[in-house]
Amino acid sequence: MPAPAGGGRFVIRATHECGVGVPSSRSFATASREAPTGYRFVPTESEWLSAGGTVTQAQGPVLLGGYAAKQCPVRVQNDYLPLVPKLRWEPSPEDQARLDAGNAFEASVFEDLVAIHPGAVVVDSQVAKADAIARTVQALDAGVPLILGGWLPDDVGGGRTGRPDILVKVDGGYLPADVKNHLTLKRAKVKAALVSSLASPGER
């Protein structure tokens, strides 16, 4: 990719877009001002070291969740390379309100499901990862029909990690489900869809 006018070597930064970056010669302040709204600039390794910082190598294996499958592959790579500078998202008040609304909606859905299915297991989102995984595995082994807020064991060999909002027991195992506070804004091209009721989430 060619460097922008007046810039030197072009360094790819991790952003929402594939291939978005800033020239490596820019100062911390300049790069921070030019970062997209809601992002905070993190310097390159050489810039950080020259300012007296230290570099710590990443610990443990790289584990990807479901969102990696629909993100720019360069973004995913840069997110996990320890020496690649990052742009960290800091939500605006509007974005934070949207996130809070999504969390409140998920909590209300969980409440409705527990009221209909008293045998459902709810994994507390505040517990440590190891404890959440242990409780999820215990519920899976017990054949609980509905697991809310579970955390699946990491697949280190496959490089995968998963924390589905809902796990629904079906013939042959479990299916993951995601709770989304989405509103329909336009007509979809799809004419039909398979749905399940809250009373029978494992049936379509």
N, C-alpha and C positions, 0 to 999 in steps of 0.2 A: 504494500500500500504506500503511495507517495506521501511524503511529508507535506503538511500544509505550508502555504507561503510564509516565508520568514522563520520556519521551524526547522529543527534539526531532525535527528532520528525520531521516528514515530513509535511511541510506546502504547500498546493496547491497554486500556483500562477496563475494569469490570463494570459494566453499566447495563441498563435495560436493553440496549441495542447492540447488535453484533458489529464489532469493528469501530466503536466510538472511542476516541482517545484524545490525548493532549500531547504536544511536543515535550520530550523529556527535558528540555532545557528550561521550561517554565519554572518560575519560583513557586513555593508552596502557596503563597497568598494569591498569585495570579491563577494558578490551577484551581484553587478553592473557589475563587469568584466565578470561573468559567464552568464549573461543574454544574450538571443539571440540577434544577430545583429539587430540594429534598435529599441531596447527596452531600457527603463530606469527603474531601480529598484526603487520601493517605499517600505519603511520598513513596518513591521507589527505594530500593535497598540502598543504592549509593547515596541518594539524597538523605536518607534516614541515618546512615552510618556517619556521613560527614557532619551531621548535626548532633552527633554524640549518642545516637540510638543504638540498640542492639537488635539482632535478628535471631528469632527462635524457630527452629525447624518444626514442621507439623508433626504431631505425635499421633500414632495409630493409623489404621487404614482409612482410605477415603470411602465413605458410604454415601450413596446417592438415594434421595427420596424420589417420589413420583414426579415432582416439578421439573427435575432435570431432563425428563424425556420431552418436555415441550419448551425448553429454553434454548437459546442460541448455544451451540456446542463450545464456542470460544468463551462465552460467559461462564459456562460450567467449569471449563478447564481453568480459567483465571481465578475463579472462586476458591479453588482447592490447591493451586500452586503456591507454596508458602512465600516465595520471593516476589510474587506479582502484586503490584499496588492495587488497592481496592477503593471503590467509592461506596461508602456505607450509607444506606438509606435511613434518613430520619424523617418519619412521617409528618406531614403538615397537619394542622388541626382538622382539616377536612378529611384527610386520609385516616387520621386516628379515629375520627367519628365513625367512618365507614367500618373500620376494623372492630370498633367497640360494638357497633350494631350487629356485625356478623357473629361476634362472640355471644351476644345476648340472644340472638336467634338460635344459635346452636344449643345454648342452655335451655331454651324453651322447648326445643324439639326433644332434647334428652328427657325433660320433665314429662312431656306427653307420652313418650315411649315407655318410661318407667311406670307411669300410671296405668298404661294398658298391659304392660308385661312386667309384673312384680318380680319375676325371676331374672330379669336382666341384670347384668353386672356393670356397674359404673366404675371405671378406673379413675381415681382422683388425678386431675391434671397437675396438682401441686407436689405429688410424691416424686421421689428420685427415679431416674430412668430404670435402674435395675429393679426397683420395687414394682414399677408399672409393668415391666416385662414379665416379672414373676407372677403377678396377679393375672395378667392376660393369658399366659401359658396355662395357669391353673384353671381358668375359665374355659379355655379351649379343650383341655383334657377332660373336663367335666361335661363337655357337650352343651354348655349354656347357649340357649337359642339366640341371645342378643348380647353383644358386648359393646359398651359405649366408652369411647375415649381410650381404647386399648393401645398398647405399644408392642409390636411384634419383635421377636428376637432379631438382632442384626445378622444379615447374611454376609459374613466377612469374605467368604470365598467368591461370592457373586458381586460384592461391592454394593449391596443394597441395604436400605433401612426403611422401615415403614411404620407410620402411626396413623392408621385410618380412623376417621371419626366413629364409624360403626362397623362392626363385624356381624354379619347375618348368617346364621347356620342354614345350610341348604343340603340337599342330598350330595354326599361326596366331600363335604368340607364347609368352608366359609367363604362368603363374598364380602369384599370391602365396600363401604358406602361413604360418601362425602356429604356433609351438611353445608349447603350454600344459601346465603341470603340474597339470591339473585332475583331481579324483577324482569319480567318480559317487556322488552321495549319495541320489538318488531316481530312480524310474522316469520315463523321459521319455514324453511323449505320442506322439512320433514313432515309428512302427513300423519304419521302415527308413531307411537312410542310405547314400549313396555313399561308398565307401572305396577307398583305394589301398594297395598294399603298399609297404614301404620299397624293395624291389627294383625296382618299377616305379611310381614316384610319378606319372608322367604318364599312367598308364592307370587306368580305373575299372571 
